[in-house]
Amino acid sequence: MHLATNATGHLRVCCNSVPGENRILKEDGQSFKVYRDDLEEAWNSPTYRALRQELLLGKEPKMCVRCFREERAGLKSARMAWNEKFADTKVVTNREGCAPFQVRYLDLRLGNLCNLRCRMCNPYASKQWVREWNSIVDVPLAAEELVQLSQVDWPENPKMWKNLSSLLDSVEEIYLTGGEPLLIDEQLKLLQICCEQGFANKISLKYNTNLTRLPEGIVDLWRQFRSVKINASLDAVGGLNSYIRFPSQWPVIERTLQQFVELRKQGVLRLEVHTTVQVYNVLRLPELFEYLLSMSMFPYLNILNHPEAFNIRVLPPALKEQVRLALRPYLDKPKVAGLISYLDEDWGLHREAFCRITQQLDSSRGQQLLAVCPELSMMFAKDWEGERNGRAGESAAEIIRTTIC
């Protein structure tokens, strides 16, 4: 029921599947693209058929490791959430793995236009990374690829709009993320098409936004849709959030958040804060929790999976214990107990990569991690004997590029 793209216009399984292994492929191994290919052909392509068959047989597809890993740690995964949401929707899949071409959930990344360079991101999801990328990595991207990433224009392709227009009669929800969707003019065009074709009142909209902008006039469009949900990305309070989501400014973030809070009070939208839980912010989660609880909110905790060097399992045992103690008062809150359980596995082999990448980015951006989060000083202590192996010796480029979708 789910059709998804990445920021370069390739069709992929979903946003939680393994980057680099999740594209929808043709018989010849080429990728399907939303702006070039027949979407109905893609719907029952070899990739989709094989995936459906594996899931129906109770297997764990390789590209779905993130969800199953979280489930084993006691967390409610995206897979579980969507199965619950669409539990009453009947779809007949035949023995060959084919299903009717009725897209109910549309996940769109309309390019890589963004105004931030978040620590855990890359030039495939934010154009702002393009100029900085090769100055901080050991294995640079080819000049041609950097040019392509700085000029992503596939959302302007007429074929793409023809493809999307043909889906709208069955679509129940559209998920828009980035890049930064509230900077991308094409998302306004999509909303206008939904309204003009008379489908808006049966479609729910969902956004991931970095809280830096609320476009003029968009609220009037939102009022025509069945519902609107804003997932506001917020990883910390004050300077630490600006450090992670560089170069955002906390006063701007806070002002935009208050605008959304007011729209929530007016009944225009639902508002949820989404927090990417990673090494940089996990020790400061209580501060964020209290800030949001003062506004009657609690964040949805999204554990960062890639790059692995930023995953919270990389923390040394002493810092993990600090996290457990700090989060103990919030065990009754969603996903907190699962997050604590998730810490148990040791990924110490990635600590050296964390330090190397952090220092490279600090130097490039004129930042200093320990100025905003001195608690992480232990990460830089060179006492990890026995934990270094082949992965720890990889370059920053090789580590960070695992985020590429």
Secondary structure, 3 states (H helix, E strand, C coil): CEEEECCCCEEECCCCCCCCCCECECCCCCECECCCCCHHHHHCCHHHHHHHHHHHCCCCCHHHHHHHHHHHCCCCCHHHHHHHHCCCCCCCCCCCCCCCCCCCEEEEECCCCCCCCCCCCCCCCCHHHHHHHHHHCCCCCCHHHHHHHHCCCHHHCHHHHHHHHHHCCCCCEEEEECCCHHHCHHHHHHHHHHHHCCCHHHCEEEEEECCCCCCCCHHHHHCCCCEEEEEEECCCCCHHHHHHCCCCCHHHHHHHHHHHHHHHHCCCCEEEEEEEECCCCHHHHHHHHHHHHCCCCCCEEEECCCCHHHCHHHCCHHHHHHHHHHHHHHCCCCCHHHHHHHCCCCCHHHHHHHHHHHHHHHHHHCCCHHHHCHHHHHHHCCCCCCCCCCHHHCCHHHHHHHHCC
